Amino acid sequence: MQQFWNSLHHLIDPEKLLREGGFYMVMFVIFAETGLFFGFFLPGDYLLFLAGMFVATGKLDVDISLLILGLCIAAVSGNFTGYWFGRKTGPVLYKRKDTFFFKKRYLLAAEQYYKKKGAFALIMGRFVPIVRTFAPIFAGVVKLDIKKFALYNIVGAIIWIASLTLLGYFLGIRFAEQIEKYLFYIILGFVFVTTVPLVVAFVKRQVIKNETGFEENNE
């Protein structure tokens, strides 16, 4: 267990990011995870929680309202960046021929999905690692209406940022000393909770594929 904890710290240490990088580093991480396709591995969820807790305990010298405002701006800007990237690369994908790794029917299925459930993907998808990175990119690829995207983007960012940051903030005020003792388990809990939706979706897809012989579609 201790070895795993040390390995996790060596890879990405949210506490180190907060202590050494401060407010602006947190903003950059949130922007990168929500707008740059290579940012999917960044620790967004528990970084938000820790940021709120660090403000409550005085380890991060910034007002909680300013922290939430700055992070919301970063999250919204990140999604707009991902959407723009998707809009630019989308035409190339639609003209691309099918390969072993790329099937045009998947792109068309994604387009239908966004027409039906774009709000869910962009708002609730904020709470799911990987999904929050690639959802805005695919929204741009399928050219989701920019007004709808902007609404879902802003609403999703506010809910995601405010809920996790304030959770860490208020727990930090109420249980400052106790919560640091159980920080490892809290982070494991975040990893577990945010991974479950991905596992469930994968298992569901495999079951449907095995039962019907076809992959699930959204038509």
Protein Blocks (a to p, Z undefined) as FASTA:
>chain_A
ZZmmmmmmmmpcfklmmmmnommlmmmmmmmmmmpfklmmpcfklmmmmmmmmmmnopag
cdfklmmmmmmmmmmmmmmmmmmmmmmmmmmmmmpccdfklcfklmmmmmmmmmmmmmmm
mmmmmmpghklmmmmmmmmmnopafklmmmmmmmmmmmmmmmmmmmmmmmmmmmmmmmmm
mmmmmmmmmmmmmmmmmmmmmmmmmmmmmmnopacdfZZ
